[in-house]
Amino acid sequence: MNWDQIQGNWKEMSGQLREKYGELTDNELQETRGEREQVEGLIQQKYGKSKEEARAELDHWAADNRA
């Protein structure tokens, strides 16, 4: 699934993303409004990941999920 599709279905997709990254709050995810760079930043901040690691994990997650 591409990021435009994820962003278009953000309420549902943010719930699925929260299942994977339990330290992210609903409020934090809603504040990103599905903007990929902001989501990557949250993952970096909460999990101590590099930008490249966060991007790769989101790519893998997006490929495995369907809206």
N, C-alpha and C positions, 0 to 999 in steps of 0.2 A: 504494500500500500504506500502511495506517495504521501508526502507531508501535507499537500493541499487537501487530500481526502481526510487525513487525520485532523487537520485544523477545522475542516467543515463539520466534523462529528466530534468536536472537542469534549463535550460533556461526557459522552460515552467513553471516548478514548482516554480521557484523563483518569477515569475510574480504573480502567485496565492498567494504565501506567502506574497508578498508585499501588495496585496489587504487586507490581514488580519492585517498586521503590517505596516501601512502607514508611520511610522517614519523611517523605514529601507529604505535606498537608494538602487537603482539598483547597484551602484558601490560596496557598502558594501556586498550585497548578492553575486555578482559575485566574489568578492575577497575570499569568503568562499569556492568557488568551490563545494558547496553542502556538505561540511564536517559538519556533524551534531553538533559536539561540538562547532564549530565556530559559527554556526547559533544560538545555544542555548546561547552562550556568547553575541551575539548581542542583543538578546531579553532581556537578563538579564540587560545589560548595558542601553539600550534605554528605557526599561519599568520598571526598578527597581524590576524585578522578581527574586526569588530565583532560584537556579539551578534546584531544583525539580519542581517548577512551570513552568519554561521554558520547561523542558523535558516533563511534562504532557501535556502542551498545544501543543507541536509539535507532540506528540503521537496522540492526538485527531485530530489535523489537518491532519496528514498523513492518519489516518483511514477514514477520510471523503473525501479525494481527490483521484482523478484518473488522471493518465497521459494521 
